[in-house]
Structure formats: structure tokens, C-alpha cells
Amino acid sequence: MSDIRLDKVKKHYGDVEVIHGVDIDITDGEFVVFVGPSGCGKSTLLRMISGLEEISSGDLYIGGERVNDYTPKERGIAMVFQSYALYPHMTVYKNMAFGLKLAKRNKQEVDRRVREAARILQLEPLLDRRPAELSGGQRQRVAIGRAIVRNPKVFLFDEPLSNLDAALRVQTRIEIAKLHENLKSTVIYVTHDQVEAMTLADKIVVLNQGNVEQVGSPLELYHHPRNLFVAGFIGSPAMNFLPGKVEAIDDFGLTVALKVGGFARLPVSGEGLSNGDEVTVGVRPEHLQEGEGEGLSLSGAVDVVERLGDVSYVYFHTADGVRATLSSAGTSPAKNGENMKFHADLDSVHVFGSDGIALEKLSAKEEVVLAGAQ
């Protein structure tokens, strides 16, 4: 078994605490992605799991065994770094075999493991080449192969695609997903790219300033973000946020006076709120539609239209200066400088309290009448 449990794990550098009591459970065979902005602590947390960083307090368990005092070798993990860290004078075969030879494995076993890893990663034609003769994507596959041959309990990936161009990132991402499907191994993967997180993960851990903001499946985080940070980080382009104040509270939801103008009757719980409290209304760019319609209504002047072929991103600002984005079809008629109206279905709208925590949505069966912003 290669399940992993972090129990109140902290990291201090002198008097500075950078990881604040993290609790995470990772089941055997699960693909978990640590995601967050630069400096949030995701790589530090990965290095603590690997044994490259000491755990200041708390406990780390791998396969039910406490491993705080184990060396990286004793933890049964293999790590793939952002830099390929290949030996330039060695062939692909020798790079992949080097760790096994140091471990004094017999030649037959070394050869079997290297050739099996090469087959899985489609490196068989490249075994006699040196790193300088390989593309960036091929070098990264060799680095992954070097990890595979060790037959580890857990694979740790620290931003392995950062040095690749866009096309290679997509290709290598697919290969990593297929690799996990074939090996059924436990994987912890660190990235700042939420697209990588959404496409690869069984479970995502969103980190911010050394704290875990939310843990859940990609779609859970997308549809039910716990707070403003997760809502703004998961999804591309980012969720639009519209400031407002509570005007009225009843059994059917909140009536919110929007800063952009007008009132919105929103189907969310008003528990703990009072009239006059500040809230934030969130709507994703892909849930906004062009033109007038039922639901949340907005209007604004178009700043820029980015046409990407299959999709157009319309960036606009309201009369009160709030900036927002709409994701529309590639054939969108929007033009720079024109005034447009937009709307969104109420089921797709999120509301956050002044503390940034998402307010609970009321049952979809409840009838709610909206007076949209004009």
C-alpha cells in the first residue's frame, strides 16, 4: 500500500512559519495535484514528503508507517524535477540504469527494468542517444523513466512541464496521465498551472501562503469553490467578481444591491448576514452570455476582444469601473469600444460573504424571482 497521510504538518525557517498545519489524506493509486501561485508552499510541501526538507512538526505516514525520520531512499519514493538533471555524457539507457547499478542490481534485472520503462514511455529508439541529441519532451520522458525503473511506492513530480513549450506540455501531460493509468501508482504532482491540475488530477489540493484552501475533485472545485481564492484561481479565464451589499434577506435568498447598478435576488442562504453587509457576486466568463436575458444582468463597454478561433474572450468594464470577462463563441459580434449587455443564469452565480467564504446555495427547486441590474 502507498497511501499517504499528512497530520498537522508544519515547516519553519527560523521564526518564520511557511507551512501551517497541513492535513491531507492521499489514497493508494490516487493522482493528487498541489496547485497554487508562486510562493504558496507547494514545492516545499512536496520536498517534505520526499525527505529533502525536514518536517518541523507534525507527522507524515506512507503506507501506514511514520516516516518523518526516514531518508529519501528509505521512503520508497521517486522524484521528477523541473530540470531534467540527466548526465550529459551518458546515453539514455545508462541514465535510466544508473540508479539501479548504484543499488547493485544484477545486469539482467537492470536491463529488464530499463527496457520495460523505455517501452512504456516510447523511448526504445532513443536508448543509445545522449541528452544533447534529444528534444525537451524526450529528456523529460527519460527523467520519468529513471523514476519508473526504481519501482517506487510514490511518484513525486515538481513542475515537470515548466521548461517545455505549449505543444510539448500538452503531449507530455497526456503521456503522464496514460502512465498513471498503466502503473496504478500513487502520484503527487506540483504545478502553478490550474489547467494541468484540472486535466490530470483525481484530487486537487489548493494551497495559498502555506495553507490548504480546499481539497476536492477538479469539478468539485470548479462548481463549488469554498472561498474567493479558490473561485478566482480555478478556471481560466478567472471568475468575475462583482461587489455588492445585502438589501434584504428572506427564505428565498438575498436581495443584493450591486455596485455595478441595480438589484439581484440571489438563491443563496443569508444565514449569519444582516442588511448592509458587503458580499461579492461571482460569475464565470463562460457562464456569461451576450445580450439581454433572464438572470443576472450586466452592461459595459468592451475594452478588447481576443479571437482565438473556437472562442472569443470579451474584456469589458461597467460604468462603475468594475472589469469583467466573457467567454463567447468564436463568431462573437463584440467590437472594441461598443456598449453591450450581458446576462447569466442564476444557477451559475456564486455569492461570497465579507470573509470570502462561499454562501450556501438554496435548493434548485425553490422559485426565485430576480430583478436584474439595469
C-alpha positions in Angstrom: 0.0 0.0 0.0 1.2 3.5 -0.8 -1.4 5.7 0.8 0.0 9.0 2.3 -1.2 11.0 5.3 -0.1 14.4 6.5 -1.1 15.1 10.0 -0.7 18.8 11.2 2.5 19.1 9.2 4.3 22.4 9.7 7.6 23.9 8.3 9.6 26.7 10.0 12.7 28.5 8.7 13.9 30.1 12.0 11.0 32.1 13.4 9.2 32.1 10.0 6.4 29.5 9.5 5.8 28.7 5.8 3.6 25.6 6.1 0.8 26.0 8.6 -0.5 22.7 10.0 -1.4 20.8 6.8 -3.8 17.8 7.0 -4.1 15.7 3.8 -5.1 12.1 3.1 -4.0 10.5 -0.2 -5.3 7.0 -1.0 -3.3 4.3 -2.7 -3.1 4.8 -6.5 -4.6 8.4 -6.4 -3.3 11.2 -8.6 -3.1 14.3 -6.4 -2.1 17.7 -7.6 -0.8 20.5 -5.4 -1.6 23.8 -7.1 -1.3 27.4 -6.1 0.6 30.6 -7.0 4.3 31.0 -6.8 5.4 31.1 -3.2 2.4 29.3 -1.8 4.5 26.4 -0.3 3.5 23.6 -2.8 7.1 22.6 -3.7 8.2 22.9 0.0 5.4 20.5 0.9 6.5 18.1 -1.8 10.1 18.2 -0.6 9.0 17.5 2.9 7.2 14.4 1.7 10.2 13.3 -0.3 12.6 13.8 2.7 14.6 16.6 1.1 13.2 19.1 3.6 12.8 18.4 7.3 9.3 18.4 8.9 9.4 21.0 11.7 6.3 19.4 13.4 3.5 17.1 12.7 3.6 13.6 11.2 4.0 12.0 7.7 2.8 8.5 7.1 3.5 6.4 3.9 1.7 3.1 3.7 0.6 3.5 7.3 4.2 3.9 8.6 5.5 7.1 10.2 8.5 8.2 8.0 9.5 11.6 9.5 12.9 10.3 10.4 13.4 8.2 7.2 15.9 9.2 4.5 14.5 9.8 1.0 15.8 6.4 -0.1 14.0 4.7 2.8 10.7 6.3 2.0 10.3 4.4 -1.3 9.6 7.5 -3.4 11.0 8.7 -6.8 11.0 12.4 -7.7 11.0 14.1 -11.1 12.2 17.7 -11.1 11.6 20.7 -13.2 15.1 20.4 -14.5 15.8 17.1 -16.2 19.1 16.5 -14.2 20.4 14.0 -16.8 24.0 13.0 -17.0 25.2 14.6 -20.4 27.9 12.1 -21.0 25.7 9.0 -20.6 23.2 7.5 -23.1 19.5 7.3 -22.3 20.0 3.7 -21.4 22.8 4.5 -18.9 20.9 7.4 -17.4 17.9 5.2 -16.7 20.1 2.4 -15.4 22.5 4.4 -13.2 20.4 4.4 -10.0 19.8 0.6 -10.3 23.5 0.0 -10.8 24.3 2.0 -7.7 21.8 -0.2 -5.8 23.9 -3.2 -7.1 21.0 -4.8 -9.0 22.1 -7.6 -11.3 22.5 -6.9 -15.0 19.5 -8.9 -16.1 17.2 -7.1 -13.7 18.6 -3.7 -14.7 18.2 -4.4 -18.4 14.6 -5.7 -17.9 13.5 -2.7 -15.9 15.1 -0.1 -18.3 13.7 -1.7 -21.4 10.2 -2.0 -19.9 10.3 1.7 -18.9 11.5 2.6 -22.4 8.6 0.6 -23.9 6.0 2.4 -21.7 7.5 5.8 -22.5 8.2 5.1 -26.2 11.9 5.6 -25.7 13.1 2.4 -27.3 14.5 4.0 -30.4 16.4 6.6 -28.3 18.3 4.3 -25.8 21.7 4.9 -27.5 21.4 8.7 -27.7 22.8 11.2 -25.3 20.7 14.0 -23.8 22.1 16.7 -26.1 20.5 14.7 -29.0 17.0 14.8 -27.5 14.2 17.3 -27.5 12.9 18.8 -24.3 10.0 16.4 -24.2 12.2 13.4 -24.8 14.5 14.5 -22.0 11.6 14.8 -19.6 10.4 11.3 -20.5 13.9 10.0 -19.8 13.8 11.7 -16.3 10.4 10.0 -15.8 11.8 6.7 -17.0 14.6 7.0 -14.5 12.0 7.2 -11.8 9.9 4.3 -13.1 12.8 1.8 -13.1 13.1 2.2 -9.3 9.5 0.8 -8.9 8.8 3.3 -6.2 5.8 3.4 -3.8 5.1 7.0 -4.8 6.0 9.3 -7.7 6.6 13.0 -6.9 6.6 15.5 -9.8 7.8 19.0 -9.2 6.6 21.2 -12.1 7.9 18.8 -14.7 6.5 20.6 -17.7 7.6 24.1 -16.9 10.5 24.0 -19.3 8.5 22.7 -22.3 6.8 24.7 -25.0 3.0 24.7 -25.2 2.6 21.8 -27.7 5.1 19.6 -25.7 3.3 20.4 -22.5 0.1 19.1 -23.8 1.7 16.0 -25.3 3.7 15.2 -22.1 0.7 15.9 -19.9 -1.2 13.2 -21.9 1.7 10.8 -21.5 1.9 11.3 -17.7 -1.9 10.7 -17.5 -1.5 7.4 -19.5 1.5 6.4 -17.4 -0.6 6.7 -14.2 -3.4 4.8 -15.8 -1.0 2.0 -16.7 1.0 1.8 -13.5 -1.8 2.5 -11.0 0.7 4.2 -8.8 0.3 7.0 -6.2 1.3 10.3 -7.7 1.8 13.8 -6.2 2.2 16.4 -8.8 3.1 20.1 -8.2 2.2 22.9 -10.6 1.1 26.5 -10.7 -0.9 25.8 -13.9 -4.5 25.2 -13.0 -5.1 23.7 -16.4 -2.6 20.9 -15.7 -4.3 20.4 -12.3 -7.8 20.2 -13.8 -6.8 17.7 -16.5 -4.5 15.4 -14.6 -5.8 15.2 -11.0 -8.2 12.8 -9.2 -7.9 15.2 -6.4 -6.6 18.8 -6.2 -5.1 20.5 -3.1 -5.3 24.3 -3.5 -2.6 26.0 -1.5 -2.2 29.7 -0.6 0.5 31.1 1.7 1.2 27.7 3.3 -2.4 26.9 4.0 -4.8 24.4 2.3 -7.7 26.4 1.0 -9.7 23.4 -0.4 -9.3 19.8 -1.3 -11.6 18.1 -3.8 -12.0 16.7 -7.3 -11.5 19.1 -10.2 -15.2 19.5 -10.9 -16.0 20.0 -7.2 -13.6 22.9 -7.0 -14.9 24.3 -10.2 -18.6 24.1 -9.4 -18.4 24.5 -5.6 -15.4 26.7 -4.6 -15.1 27.2 -0.9 -13.9 30.7 -1.0 -12.9 33.7 -3.2 -9.3 32.5 -3.5 -10.3 29.1 -4.9 -13.0 30.6 -7.1 -10.5 33.0 -8.6 -7.7 30.5 -9.1 -9.6 27.6 -10.5 -11.0 28.3 -14.0 -9.5 30.1 -17.0 -10.2 33.0 -17.5 -10.7 33.7 -13.9 -14.2 34.2 -12.3 -15.6 37.7 -12.4 -16.3 39.3 -9.0 -18.9 42.0 -8.6 -19.1 43.8 -5.2 -22.5 44.4 -3.6 -24.4 44.9 -0.3 -27.2 43.0 1.2 -30.5 44.8 0.9 -32.9 42.1 2.1 -32.9 38.6 3.4 -35.8 36.1 3.3 -36.4 32.3 2.9 -35.8 32.5 -0.8 -32.4 34.1 -0.7 -30.7 37.5 -0.7 -31.5 40.7 -2.4 -28.2 42.3 -3.3 -27.6 45.9 -4.4 -24.7 45.6 -6.9 -22.0 48.2 -7.2 -22.4 48.0 -11.0 -26.1 49.1 -10.6 -29.4 47.5 -9.9 -30.6 44.8 -7.6 -30.2 41.0 -7.8 -32.3 38.4 -6.0 -29.9 35.5 -5.5 -30.8 32.0 -4.3 -28.3 31.6 -1.5 -28.6 31.3 2.2 -28.5 34.5 4.2 -27.7 32.8 7.5 -25.4 35.0 9.6 -25.8 38.0 7.4 -27.5 41.3 8.1 -28.8 44.1 5.8 -25.9 46.3 4.7 -23.3 43.6 4.9 -20.9 43.5 2.0 -20.9 40.5 -0.3 -19.2 39.5 -3.6 -21.2 38.1 -6.5 -19.1 35.7 -8.7 -19.9 34.5 -12.2 -17.5 32.7 -14.6 -16.8 34.1 -18.0 -18.2 31.0 -19.7 -21.5 31.4 -17.9 -22.0 35.0 -19.1 -23.9 35.4 -22.4 -24.2 38.3 -24.8 -27.4 40.2 -25.0 -30.3 40.7 -22.6 -31.9 37.8 -20.9 -33.3 36.4 -17.6 -31.0 36.1 -14.6 -28.1 38.3 -13.5 -27.8 41.3 -15.9 -24.8 43.5 -16.7 -23.8 46.1 -19.2 -20.5 47.6 -20.1 -18.1 49.0 -22.6 -15.9 46.5 -24.5 -12.2 47.1 -24.0 -10.6 44.3 -26.0 -11.8 41.2 -27.9 -9.4 38.3 -28.2 -10.4 36.0 -31.0 -8.8 32.5 -30.7 -10.9 30.8 -33.4 -13.2 28.5 -31.5 -13.6 31.0 -28.7 -13.6 34.8 -28.2 -12.7 36.5 -24.9 -14.5 39.8 -24.5 -13.0 42.1 -21.8 -15.3 44.9 -20.7 -15.8 47.4 -17.9 -19.0 48.6 -16.3 -20.0 52.2 -15.8 -18.6 52.0 -12.2 -15.2 50.7 -13.4 -15.6 47.0 -12.5 -13.7 44.9 -15.1 -15.1 41.6 -16.2 -14.6 39.0 -18.9 -17.0 37.0 -21.1 -16.1 33.8 -22.9 -18.1 33.6 -26.1 -18.2 31.7 -29.4 -15.5 32.4 -31.9 -18.2 34.2 -34.0 -19.0 36.8 -31.3 -20.1 40.1 -32.8 -18.5 42.1 -30.0 -16.3 45.0 -31.1 -13.8 47.1 -29.2 -15.4 50.3 -27.7 -19.0 49.3 -28.1 -21.5 49.1 -25.3 -23.0 45.7 -24.7 -25.4 43.9 -22.4 -24.7 40.6 -20.8 -26.6 38.1 -18.6 -26.1 34.9 -16.7 -28.4 32.2 -15.4 -28.8 32.3 -11.6 -27.8 28.7 -11.1 -24.3 29.6 -12.3 -23.9 32.6 -9.9 -21.8 32.3 -6.7 -22.0 34.6 -3.7 -19.3 35.1 -1.1 -19.5 36.8 2.3 -17.3 39.6 3.5 -14.9 36.9 5.0 -14.5 35.5 1.5 -16.4 32.2 2.3 -18.9 31.0 -0.2 -22.6 31.2 0.8 -24.6 28.0 0.6 -26.8 27.8 -2.4 -30.5 27.1 -1.8 -32.3 24.2 -3.4 -32.7 24.5 -7.1 -36.4 23.6 -6.6 -37.0 26.9 -4.8 -38.7 29.5 -7.0 -36.7 32.7 -7.1 -37.6 36.0 -8.8 -34.8 38.2 -10.0 -34.9 41.9 -10.6 -31.8 42.2 -12.7 -29.3 45.0 -12.7 -30.1 47.6 -15.4 
